[in-house]
Amino acid sequence: MNEDGDDVRKAMEKLGDTGRLPEPQNKLDTLTDKMAVPGPNEEAFFEERRRKGLGVGLNDDGKLIDARDGANK
């Protein structure tokens, strides 16, 4: 966004009298909302990886660890 707020003004103009965003923006918002929440297949996939000790993650101190042995990297 620039200092003058042109981006905000342009976005507000697109709303027009209806107060609704253009169709492509609505579709993008819908997709973004759906992608923000993991689906059941994703939950199962990552649960299986955790069970097998695959992947990496962060420990309580925020350090990267390998799931197989929990060693700090």
Secondary structure as the mmCIF struct_conf table of DSSP 4:
data_model
#
loop_
_struct_conf.conf_type_id
_struct_conf.id
_struct_conf.beg_label_comp_id
_struct_conf.beg_label_asym_id
_struct_conf.beg_label_seq_id
_struct_conf.end_label_comp_id
_struct_conf.end_label_asym_id
_struct_conf.end_label_seq_id
TURN_TY1_P TURN_TY1_P1 GLU A 3 ASP A 4
HELX_RH_AL_P HELX_RH_AL_P1 ASP A 6 LEU A 15
TURN_TY1_P TURN_TY1_P2 GLY A 16 GLY A 19
HELX_RH_AL_P HELX_RH_AL_P2 GLU A 23 MET A 35
TURN_TY1_P TURN_TY1_P3 ALA A 36 ALA A 36
BEND BEND1 VAL A 37 VAL A 37
HELX_RH_AL_P HELX_RH_AL_P3 PRO A 40 LYS A 52
TURN_TY1_P TURN_TY1_P4 GLY A 53 GLY A 53
BEND BEND2 GLY A 55 GLY A 55
STRN STRN1 VAL A 56 LEU A 58
TURN_TY1_P TURN_TY1_P5 ASP A 60 ASP A 61
BEND BEND3 GLY A 62 GLY A 62
STRN STRN2 LEU A 64 ASP A 66
TURN_TY1_P TURN_TY1_P6 ALA A 67 ASP A 69
STRN STRN3 ASN A 72 ASN A 72
#
